Amino acid sequence: MTENLHDAGTHQHGDHTHDGAQQTGLNLHEDADNAVDMWDGMYRERAKIWSGNPNPQLVAEVTGLQPGKALDLGSGEGGDAIWLAAQGWTVTALDVSAVALERAAAHAAETEYADRISWQQQDLTEWAPQPEFDLVSAHFLHSPLLPWQDSAAKAAAAVAPGGTLLIVGHHPQGLPEWSHHHDSGMFFTPEQLAAELGMNNSDNWQLEVVDERKRAVSGPNGEAGTTSDAVLKATKLGQGRG
């Protein structure tokens, strides 16, 4: 689901794993038979998992874009979707967890932007995207049940001509010392992501950002550290919204 900055400094979404949950002792329920049970179980661990703030790379890359139709993949507790709605976007927010979506809708109802957001439960393994969104935002879609290559391809497929794709994930060489996933194949570099999506010298995409960005995080015991985000932003070529 979307990713929201966790109070401990890392994150997670609908059908994807993040170190933030492990740092704070949450059970990721990875022995569950399906994504719904896994993520519903994790969200039930606490009344609030993430900070409610939008992801910093979302703010950095989307501020100033002309609002239109946005898709927030892995919307979690709704921080990114609510922020997008506040910027004028009409948002479709997808997450596999009904618990997270109910919580996100309740948070949105406390704002003046609730009518701009449609909350939809969706397992990305079963989702067939259509190229209809002016912005597709996918933050930290890391999951033991869904390869990042598949989630990235589906995100790209949902972008309308002239629209923007923004994918952010944990860089495999930039995880904090306390991470449990240093050898995990769940993470990617921005270069790997661009290559996987066939965006280098593509006639269909114009790469805007392929970058690794460090930021400060706090560990499970309050220790200071850094993590690195892999950031890809691209424009889908073709006749768009003008």
C-alpha positions in Angstrom: 0.0 0.0 0.0 1.2 3.5 0.1 3.9 4.2 2.4 3.8 6.6 5.2 6.7 7.6 7.3 6.8 5.5 10.4 7.5 7.2 13.7 10.6 4.9 13.9 11.8 6.2 10.6 10.9 3.4 8.1 7.8 2.1 6.5 5.5 -0.4 5.1 2.4 -0.8 2.8 -0.4 -3.0 1.9 1.4 -5.8 0.3 4.9 -5.0 1.2 7.3 -5.3 4.1 9.3 -2.6 5.8 11.9 -2.6 8.5 9.8 -0.1 10.5 7.5 -2.9 11.6 10.3 -5.1 12.7 12.1 -2.3 14.4 9.2 -1.7 16.7 8.4 -5.4 17.4 5.4 -5.8 15.2 4.6 -9.3 13.9 4.6 -9.3 10.1 2.6 -12.5 10.0 4.7 -13.8 7.2 3.4 -17.3 7.9 0.0 -16.2 6.7 -1.5 -18.0 3.6 -2.2 -14.8 1.8 -1.5 -11.1 1.7 -4.8 -10.1 3.2 -4.3 -12.2 6.3 -0.6 -11.1 6.6 -1.2 -7.4 6.4 -4.5 -7.3 8.3 -2.8 -9.2 11.1 0.0 -6.7 11.2 -2.2 -3.7 11.3 -4.3 -5.2 14.1 -1.1 -5.3 16.2 -1.5 -1.6 16.9 -4.1 1.1 16.6 -1.6 3.2 14.6 1.5 2.0 12.7 2.7 5.0 10.7 3.2 8.6 11.5 0.5 9.9 9.1 3.0 12.1 7.3 3.5 11.8 3.5 6.6 10.2 2.3 9.3 12.8 1.8 10.1 11.8 -1.8 6.5 12.1 -2.7 6.5 15.7 -1.4 9.7 16.4 -3.2 8.7 15.1 -6.6 5.0 15.8 -6.8 4.9 19.4 -5.4 4.2 21.7 -8.3 2.7 19.1 -10.6 -0.6 19.9 -12.1 -3.2 17.9 -10.1 -5.3 15.3 -11.9 -6.1 11.7 -11.3 -3.7 10.0 -8.9 -3.2 6.3 -8.0 -1.6 5.6 -4.6 -0.5 1.9 -4.5 -0.1 0.5 -1.1 -2.0 3.3 0.6 -1.6 2.0 4.2 -3.1 4.3 6.8 -3.6 7.0 4.2 -0.9 9.6 4.7 0.2 9.9 1.1 -3.4 9.8 -0.3 -4.6 12.5 2.1 -1.6 14.7 1.2 -2.3 14.2 -2.5 -5.9 15.1 -2.0 -4.9 18.3 -0.1 -2.8 19.3 -3.2 -5.9 19.0 -5.4 -5.5 15.5 -6.7 -8.5 13.1 -7.1 -7.0 10.0 -5.5 -7.7 6.3 -5.9 -6.0 4.6 -2.9 -5.4 0.8 -3.2 -4.3 -1.5 -0.4 -4.7 -5.2 0.3 -5.5 -4.6 4.0 -9.1 -3.8 4.8 -8.0 -2.8 8.3 -5.6 -0.3 6.9 -8.2 1.1 4.5 -10.8 1.5 7.2 -8.2 3.3 9.3 -7.2 5.5 6.4 -10.8 6.5 5.6 -11.4 7.4 9.2 -8.3 9.7 9.1 -9.4 11.2 5.8 -12.9 11.9 7.3 -11.2 14.2 9.9 -10.0 16.4 7.0 -11.8 18.4 4.3 -10.4 16.2 1.5 -12.3 12.9 2.1 -14.5 13.3 -0.9 -11.4 13.4 -3.2 -10.3 9.9 -2.2 -11.6 6.5 -3.2 -10.4 3.7 -0.9 -10.2 0.3 -2.7 -9.1 -3.1 -1.3 -7.0 -4.8 -3.9 -4.4 -7.6 -4.0 -1.9 -6.5 -6.6 -1.3 -10.1 -7.6 -4.8 -10.1 -9.0 -5.0 -6.5 -10.2 -5.2 -5.7 -13.9 -4.3 -2.0 -14.2 -5.6 0.4 -16.9 -3.5 3.3 -18.2 -5.8 6.0 -16.8 -3.9 7.9 -14.1 -2.0 11.2 -14.4 0.1 10.2 -11.4 1.0 6.7 -10.1 2.8 6.7 -6.8 4.2 3.5 -5.3 6.3 3.8 -2.2 8.0 0.8 -0.6 6.1 -1.9 -2.2 8.3 -4.6 -0.8 6.7 -7.9 -0.1 7.7 -11.6 0.4 4.5 -12.4 -1.6 5.0 -10.1 -4.6 8.3 -9.6 -6.4 9.2 -5.9 -6.8 9.5 -6.5 -10.6 5.8 -7.4 -10.7 4.6 -4.5 -8.6 6.7 -2.0 -10.6 5.4 -3.3 -13.9 1.8 -2.9 -12.7 2.4 0.6 -11.5 3.9 1.6 -14.8 1.0 0.0 -16.7 -1.5 2.3 -14.8 0.1 5.6 -16.1 -1.8 7.4 -18.7 0.0 9.0 -21.7 1.6 12.3 -20.4 1.3 11.0 -16.9 4.0 10.6 -14.2 5.3 7.5 -12.5 7.0 7.7 -9.1 8.4 4.6 -7.5 10.4 4.7 -4.3 11.9 1.8 -2.4 14.6 0.8 0.0 18.0 0.8 -1.7 19.6 -2.6 -0.9 23.0 -1.1 -0.1 21.5 1.7 2.0 19.7 -0.1 4.8 20.3 0.9 8.4 22.5 -1.3 10.6 19.6 -2.7 12.4 17.8 -3.9 9.3 16.8 -7.6 9.1 17.0 -7.6 5.3 20.5 -6.8 4.2 20.7 -9.8 1.9 17.1 -9.6 0.7 16.1 -9.6 -2.9 13.0 -7.6 -2.1 14.9 -4.3 -2.6 16.2 -2.6 -5.8 18.5 0.2 -7.0 17.0 2.9 -9.1 19.2 1.7 -12.0 17.8 -1.8 -11.6 14.3 -0.4 -11.6 14.8 1.6 -14.8 16.3 -1.3 -16.6 13.5 -3.7 -15.4 10.9 -1.3 -16.8 12.8 -0.8 -20.1 13.1 2.9 -19.6 16.6 3.4 -20.7 16.5 4.9 -24.2 12.8 4.2 -24.4 10.4 5.6 -27.0 7.6 5.3 -24.4 9.2 6.9 -21.3 11.3 9.9 -20.4 13.3 9.4 -17.2 13.2 12.4 -14.9 14.9 11.1 -11.8 17.0 8.0 -11.2 18.6 8.6 -7.8 19.6 7.3 -4.4 18.8 9.6 -1.6 19.9 9.3 2.0 17.8 10.4 4.9 18.1 10.2 8.7 16.1 7.5 10.6 15.8 6.4 14.2 16.3 2.7 15.3 14.2 0.6 17.6 16.1 1.9 20.6 16.3 5.5 19.5 19.7 5.1 17.9 20.5 7.5 15.0 21.1 6.1 11.5 20.6 6.6 7.8 18.7 4.8 5.1 18.8 5.3 1.4 15.7 5.6 -0.9 15.9 4.4 -4.5 13.9 7.0 -6.4 12.6 6.7 -10.0 10.4 9.3 -11.6 9.4 9.1 -15.3 6.9 10.6 -17.7 5.0 8.4 -20.1 5.3 9.8 -23.6 2.3 10.3 -25.8 -0.6 12.6 -26.0 -1.6 13.4 -22.5 -3.7 15.9 -20.6 -2.0 18.9 -22.3 
